[in-house]
């Protein structure tokens, strides 16, 4: 795993735990809901992550894009599928999405490099 992804995951996990440890009922319920909504149901997990990725790109949340893009790859999404999802995001969100599209593609390249390194080991 690349250093930037390790840092992202480590920071995310650390801060999520810090937040949850406060015991705020509303925040904890929201985090639980967020985790549960991406579980497979009538819609499979990767399709839900595609929806999360598209929404995150339109909302221009780089942390969310990073999370959903990495989850999509973990669940076996192909680059072709991801580019189709990103193209939908661009159409819905407009040109303001382009900087986030650039960062998403850079991250996709990084994730693909990580996968190739894992396979070589």
N, CA, C and O of each residue as an XYZ file, in Angstrom:
484
protein
N       0.852     -1.174      0.000
C       0.000      0.000      0.000
C       0.899      1.238      0.000
O       1.889      1.298      0.728
N       0.544      2.209     -0.814
C       1.355      3.421     -0.900
C       1.319      4.178      0.422
O       0.416      4.010      1.242
N       2.317      5.002      0.592
C       2.428      5.774      1.835
C       1.234      6.699      2.025
O       0.722      6.829      3.136
N       0.785      7.347      0.944
C      -0.341      8.284      1.090
C      -1.620      7.548      1.479
O      -2.410      8.063      2.270
N      -1.835      6.343      0.932
C      -3.021      5.569      1.320
C      -2.893      5.078      2.757
O      -3.877      5.074      3.496
N      -1.702      4.668      3.159
C      -1.491      4.256      4.549
C      -1.792      5.407      5.496
O      -2.469      5.226      6.508
N      -1.286      6.594      5.163
C      -1.533      7.772      5.996
C      -3.022      8.106      6.035
O      -3.566      8.413      7.096
N      -3.675      8.046      4.882
C      -5.111      8.331      4.823
C      -5.881      7.375      5.719
O      -6.702      7.803      6.532
N      -5.619      6.090      5.574
C      -6.349      5.091      6.364
C      -6.047      5.199      7.846
O      -6.948      5.104      8.680
N      -4.776      5.397      8.173
C      -4.395      5.516      9.579
C      -5.070      6.731     10.227
O      -5.625      6.624     11.321
N      -5.021      7.884      9.553
C      -5.651      9.091     10.076
C      -7.163      8.905     10.192
O      -7.757      9.283     11.202
N      -7.784      8.328      9.170
C      -9.232      8.122      9.172
C      -9.646      7.224     10.336
O     -10.579      7.542     11.074
N      -8.954      6.116     10.492
C      -9.286      5.185     11.584
C      -9.066      5.824     12.956
O      -9.890      5.679     13.859
N      -7.942      6.534     13.098
C      -7.627      7.173     14.381
C      -8.686      8.210     14.746
O      -9.184      8.224     15.871
N      -9.023      9.064     13.806
C      -9.974     10.138     14.098
C     -11.400      9.607     14.232
O     -12.169     10.105     15.054
N     -11.758      8.608     13.440
C     -13.086      8.007     13.617
C     -13.216      7.433     15.018
O     -14.240      7.614     15.676
N     -12.178      6.739     15.475
C     -12.230      6.166     16.821
C     -12.301      7.264     17.873
O     -13.042      7.146     18.849
N     -11.538      8.323     17.679
C     -11.555      9.463     18.602
C     -12.956     10.053     18.694
O     -13.441     10.361     19.783
N     -13.592     10.206     17.555
C     -14.942     10.764     17.504
C     -15.937      9.823     18.186
O     -16.744     10.255     19.008
N     -15.874      8.552     17.843
C     -16.806      7.573     18.414
C     -16.613      7.425     19.923
O     -17.579      7.204     20.653
N     -15.370      7.544     20.392
C     -15.091      7.418     21.825
C     -15.748      8.517     22.653
O     -15.901      8.367     23.865
N     -16.132      9.601     22.028
C     -16.822     10.677     22.752
C     -18.204     10.228     23.217
O     -18.756     10.775     24.172
N     -18.756      9.227     22.533
C     -20.037      8.677     22.954
C     -21.244      9.536     22.609
O     -22.311      9.353     23.196
N     -21.105     10.461     21.680
C     -22.250     11.273     21.271
C     -23.233     10.395     20.495
O     -22.892      9.860     19.440
N     -24.428     10.253     21.009
C     -25.412      9.338     20.445
C     -25.710      9.643     18.977
O     -25.761      8.726     18.157
N     -25.903     10.899     18.643
C     -26.239     11.264     17.257
C     -25.101     10.930     16.303
O     -25.327     10.374     15.229
N     -23.874     11.271     16.700
C     -22.720     10.978     15.845
C     -22.537      9.472     15.699
O     -22.322      8.976     14.593
N     -22.621      8.747     16.804
C     -22.434      7.300     16.739
C     -23.502      6.642     15.870
O     -23.204      5.718     15.113
N     -24.735      7.111     15.973
C     -25.798      6.556     15.135
C     -25.539      6.843     13.659
O     -25.758      5.988     12.802
N     -25.073      8.047     13.377
C     -24.774      8.392     11.983
C     -23.676      7.499     11.438
O     -23.799      6.975     10.331
N     -22.592      7.315     12.204
C     -21.494      6.453     11.767
C     -21.987      5.026     11.532
O     -21.578      4.388     10.562
N     -22.850      4.520     12.397
C     -23.407      3.179     12.234
C     -24.239      3.102     10.968
O     -24.117      2.151     10.196
N     -25.082      4.098     10.753
C     -25.904      4.148      9.548
C     -25.021      4.182      8.308
O     -25.286      3.476      7.335
N     -23.977      4.996      8.339
C     -23.060      5.105      7.207
C     -22.413      3.754      6.902
O     -22.304      3.365      5.739
N     -21.993      3.051      7.925
C     -21.387      1.739      7.712
C     -22.367      0.711      7.186
O     -22.020     -0.110      6.337
N     -23.580      0.755      7.685
C     -24.585     -0.239      7.304
C     -25.135     -0.039      5.898
O     -25.481     -1.013      5.229
N     -25.220      1.189      5.447
C     -25.860      1.449      4.161
C     -25.070      0.859      2.992
O     -25.648      0.606      1.934
N     -23.780      0.638      3.155
C     -22.954      0.103      2.067
C     -22.882     -1.421      2.065
O     -22.218     -2.001      1.206
N     -23.551     -2.078      3.007
C     -23.577     -3.537      3.022
C     -24.476     -4.038      1.896
O     -25.448     -3.377      1.532
N     -24.149     -5.213      1.344
C     -24.987     -5.763      0.270
C     -26.422     -6.002      0.733
O     -26.669     -6.439      1.857
N     -27.329     -5.713     -0.140
C     -28.753     -5.947      0.095
C     -29.380     -6.225     -1.254
O     -28.897     -7.078     -1.998
N     -30.436     -5.525     -1.575
C     -31.025     -5.639     -2.907
C     -30.036     -5.148     -3.961
O     -30.090     -5.556     -5.122
N     -29.127     -4.259     -3.534
C     -28.061     -3.740     -4.392
C     -26.738     -4.249     -3.825
O     -26.504     -4.181     -2.619
N     -25.877     -4.759     -4.703
C     -24.609     -5.309     -4.234
C     -23.672     -4.196     -3.745
O     -23.877     -3.018     -4.035
N     -22.647     -4.600     -3.001
C     -21.748     -3.646     -2.340
C     -20.998     -2.753     -3.322
O     -20.874     -1.552     -3.081
N     -20.498     -3.306     -4.415
C     -19.721     -2.476     -5.342
C     -20.606     -1.421     -6.005
O     -20.153     -0.301     -6.240
N     -21.855     -1.761     -6.307
C     -22.768     -0.775     -6.897
C     -23.033      0.354     -5.902
O     -23.115      1.520     -6.288
N     -23.166      0.007     -4.630
C     -23.348      1.047     -3.607
C     -22.109      1.928     -3.513
O     -22.221      3.140     -3.329
N     -20.933      1.328     -3.637
C     -19.700      2.130     -3.614
C     -19.604      3.015     -4.855
O     -19.108      4.139     -4.774
N     -20.078      2.518     -6.007
C     -20.131      3.354     -7.209
C     -20.996      4.583     -6.955
O     -20.631      5.696     -7.331
N     -22.140      4.377     -6.316
C     -23.032      5.490     -5.995
C     -22.343      6.457     -5.037
O     -22.436      7.673     -5.203
N     -21.655      5.917     -4.038
C     -20.916      6.758     -3.095
C     -19.828      7.550     -3.785
O     -19.617      8.722     -3.472
N     -19.126      6.915     -4.733
C     -18.074      7.605     -5.475
C     -18.654      8.730     -6.321
O     -18.130      9.843     -6.324
N     -19.725      8.443     -7.030
C     -20.340      9.472     -7.883
C     -20.816     10.659     -7.046
O     -20.564     11.814     -7.391
N     -21.503     10.365     -5.951
C     -21.992     11.449     -5.090
C     -20.826     12.242     -4.507
O     -20.889     13.468     -4.429
N     -19.783     11.562     -4.104
C     -18.627     12.243     -3.508
C     -17.939     13.151     -4.513
O     -17.480     14.238     -4.162
N     -17.868     12.709     -5.760
C     -17.250     13.552     -6.785
C     -18.096     14.794     -7.041
O     -17.567     15.900     -7.155
N     -19.409     14.609     -7.130
C     -20.292     15.750     -7.367
C     -20.240     16.722     -6.187
O     -20.280     17.938     -6.372
N     -20.150     16.173     -4.970
C     -20.070     17.016     -3.774
C     -18.659     17.554     -3.535
O     -18.448     18.410     -2.675
N     -17.699     17.042     -4.304
C     -16.304     17.503     -4.280
C     -15.633     17.267     -2.921
O     -14.986     18.156     -2.368
N     -15.802     16.062     -2.406
C     -15.186     15.682     -1.134
C     -14.034     14.719     -1.411
O     -14.256     13.531     -1.645
N     -12.807     15.231     -1.385
C     -11.651     14.403     -1.719
C     -11.465     13.227     -0.763
O     -11.095     12.139     -1.204
N     -11.711     13.416      0.527
C     -11.609     12.284      1.462
C     -12.606     11.190      1.088
O     -12.267     10.006      1.098
N     -13.820     11.583      0.764
C     -14.852     10.610      0.400
C     -14.506      9.924     -0.920
O     -14.707      8.718     -1.067
N     -13.992     10.685     -1.870
C     -13.567     10.105     -3.147
C     -12.484      9.064     -2.900
O     -12.536      7.964     -3.450
N     -11.512      9.409     -2.078
C     -10.435      8.469     -1.756
C     -10.991      7.197     -1.145
O     -10.618      6.095     -1.547
N     -11.875      7.344     -0.183
C     -12.450      6.179      0.482
C     -13.232      5.304     -0.506
O     -12.997      4.098     -0.586
N     -14.148      5.901     -1.246
C     -15.009      5.109     -2.128
C     -14.236      4.519     -3.307
O     -14.521      3.402     -3.737
N     -13.270      5.255     -3.824
C     -12.465      4.721     -4.917
C     -11.651      3.521     -4.444
O     -11.559      2.518     -5.152
N     -11.069      3.613     -3.269
C     -10.295      2.478     -2.758
C     -11.206      1.289     -2.461
O     -10.826      0.145     -2.711
N     -12.396      1.541     -1.933
C     -13.351      0.448     -1.690
C     -13.785     -0.201     -3.011
O     -13.903     -1.424     -3.091
N     -14.018      0.603     -4.030
C     -14.385      0.046     -5.338
C     -13.304     -0.904     -5.843
O     -13.605     -1.999     -6.318
N     -12.048     -0.483     -5.738
C     -10.953     -1.345     -6.182
C     -10.874     -2.603     -5.324
O     -10.659     -3.695     -5.850
N     -11.045     -2.466     -4.006
C     -11.034     -3.633     -3.119
C     -12.121     -4.630     -3.496
O     -11.942     -5.838     -3.347
N     -13.232     -4.128     -3.980
C     -14.363     -4.981     -4.340
C     -14.287     -5.487     -5.788
O     -15.204     -6.153     -6.270
N     -13.186     -5.162     -6.471
C     -12.954     -5.705     -7.806
C     -13.389     -4.857     -8.973
O     -13.432     -5.349    -10.101
N     -13.711     -3.603     -8.743
C     -14.121     -2.730     -9.844
C     -12.972     -2.563    -10.834
O     -11.809     -2.451    -10.448
N     -13.321     -2.550    -12.108
C     -12.319     -2.341    -13.151
C     -12.149     -0.844    -13.418
O     -13.003     -0.031    -13.064
N     -11.036     -0.507    -14.045
C     -10.816      0.888    -14.414
C     -11.904      1.371    -15.367
O     -12.354      2.513    -15.277
N     -12.321      0.500    -16.279
C     -13.365      0.876    -17.229
C     -14.662      1.229    -16.496
O     -15.317      2.216    -16.828
N     -15.024      0.435    -15.518
C     -16.229      0.732    -14.728
C     -16.064      2.059    -13.991
O     -16.978      2.884    -13.969
N     -14.900      2.256    -13.393
C     -14.669      3.481    -12.619
C     -14.693      4.721    -13.501
O     -15.225      5.755    -13.099
N     -14.122      4.629    -14.697
C     -14.167      5.784    -15.593
C     -15.594      6.083    -16.043
O     -15.940      7.246    -16.253
N     -16.428      5.053    -16.195
C     -17.826      5.309    -16.519
C     -18.529      6.021    -15.371
O     -19.304      6.949    -15.599
N     -18.268      5.596    -14.148
C     -18.856      6.258    -12.980
C     -18.359      7.696    -12.888
O     -19.134      8.612    -12.613
N     -17.058      7.889    -13.119
C     -16.509      9.249    -13.047
C     -17.066     10.128    -14.153
O     -17.222     11.334    -13.964
N     -17.370      9.538    -15.312
C     -17.954     10.347    -16.387
C     -19.370     10.795    -16.030
O     -19.777     11.907    -16.367
N     -20.112      9.933    -15.352
C     -21.445     10.324    -14.865
C     -21.298     11.484    -13.880
O     -22.048     12.459    -13.937
N     -20.327     11.366    -12.981
C     -20.093     12.423    -11.990
C     -19.777     13.753    -12.662
O     -20.251     14.806    -12.234
N     -18.978     13.694    -13.708
C     -18.608     14.908    -14.422
C     -19.820     15.541    -15.095
O     -19.983     16.761    -15.061
N     -20.665     14.725    -15.701
C     -21.872     15.257    -16.352
C     -22.813     15.873    -15.325
O     -23.347     16.962    -15.535
N     -23.012     15.174    -14.216
C     -23.926     15.675    -13.188
C     -23.359     16.913    -12.503
O     -24.080     17.886    -12.280
N     -22.080     16.882    -12.171
C     -21.474     17.961    -11.398
C     -20.939     19.115    -12.220
O     -20.800     20.226    -11.708
N     -20.635     18.873    -13.493
C     -20.103     19.923    -14.343
C     -18.599     20.072    -14.219
O     -17.925     19.272    -13.570
N     -18.093     21.107    -14.851
C     -16.644     21.288    -14.961
C     -15.955     21.503    -13.614
O     -14.746     21.296    -13.511
N     -16.686     21.907    -12.590
C     -16.078     22.105    -11.279
C     -15.572     20.776    -10.695
O     -14.771     20.774     -9.761
N     -16.035     19.666    -11.239
C     -15.614     18.340    -10.796
C     -14.230     17.974    -11.361
O     -13.567     17.082    -10.830
N     -13.796     18.644    -12.419
C     -12.559     18.266    -13.104
C     -11.343     18.183    -12.168
O     -10.603     17.205    -12.268
N     -11.089     19.137    -11.270
C      -9.932     18.974    -10.378
C     -10.023     17.700     -9.523
O      -9.006     17.067     -9.239
N     -11.228     17.334     -9.119
C     -11.423     16.123     -8.308
C     -11.273     14.882     -9.178
O     -10.809     13.842     -8.712
N     -11.667     14.995    -10.438
C     -11.463     13.912    -11.391
C      -9.968     13.663    -11.570
O      -9.527     12.514    -11.590
N      -9.194     14.726    -11.698
C      -7.732     14.582    -11.833
C      -7.144     13.853    -10.630
O      -6.349     12.925    -10.783
N      -7.539     14.278     -9.437
C      -7.005     13.632     -8.225
C      -7.485     12.191     -8.110
O      -6.746     11.325     -7.644
N      -8.716     11.933     -8.530
C      -9.237     10.561     -8.495
C      -8.453      9.659     -9.445
O      -8.140      8.522     -9.095
N      -8.139     10.145    -10.625
C      -7.378      9.344    -11.586
C      -5.948      9.128    -11.078
O      -5.393      8.042    -11.248
N      -5.353     10.138    -10.464
C      -4.026      9.961     -9.873
C      -4.066      8.895     -8.779
O      -3.164      8.062     -8.689
N      -5.099      8.919     -7.956
C      -5.261      7.909     -6.915
C      -5.498      6.538     -7.532
O      -4.950      5.547     -7.050
N      -6.298      6.460     -8.580
C      -6.542      5.192     -9.262
C      -5.228      4.604     -9.760
O      -4.986      3.406     -9.611
N      -4.387      5.431    -10.345
C      -3.074      4.965    -10.790
C      -2.263      4.422     -9.619
O      -1.613      3.383     -9.736
N      -2.303      5.120     -8.499
C      -1.594      4.694     -7.290
C      -2.144      3.359     -6.785
O      -1.374      2.465     -6.435
N      -3.456      3.225     -6.746
C      -4.067      1.970     -6.306
C      -3.719      0.823     -7.244
O      -3.458     -0.294     -6.796
N      -3.716      1.096     -8.536
C      -3.351      0.061     -9.511
C      -1.886     -0.352     -9.341
O      -1.562     -1.536     -9.436
N      -1.009      0.611     -9.093
C       0.400      0.285     -8.832
C       0.530     -0.595     -7.596
O       1.304     -1.552     -7.585
N      -0.233     -0.264     -6.555
C      -0.215     -1.067     -5.329
C      -0.671     -2.496     -5.612
O      -0.078     -3.450     -5.109
N      -1.722     -2.642     -6.414
C      -2.234     -3.982     -6.747
C      -1.194     -4.780     -7.542
O      -1.030     -5.980     -7.323
N      -0.501     -4.116     -8.458
C       0.534     -4.804     -9.231
C       1.689     -5.238     -8.341
O       2.237     -6.326     -8.518
N       2.065     -4.382     -7.375
C       3.127     -4.734     -6.453
C       2.708     -5.914     -5.581
O       3.508     -6.816     -5.330
N       1.451     -5.911     -5.118
C       0.947     -7.023     -4.281
C       0.968     -8.338     -5.052
O       1.290     -9.387     -4.494
N       0.626     -8.278     -6.326
C       0.603     -9.505     -7.153
C       2.011    -10.017     -7.435
O       2.218    -11.219     -7.597
N       2.979     -9.101     -7.492
C       4.362     -9.481     -7.772
C       5.035    -10.142     -6.586
O       6.032    -10.847     -6.745
N       4.491     -9.917     -5.389
C       5.106    -10.470     -4.175
C       4.752    -11.910     -3.982
O       5.185    -12.527     -3.009
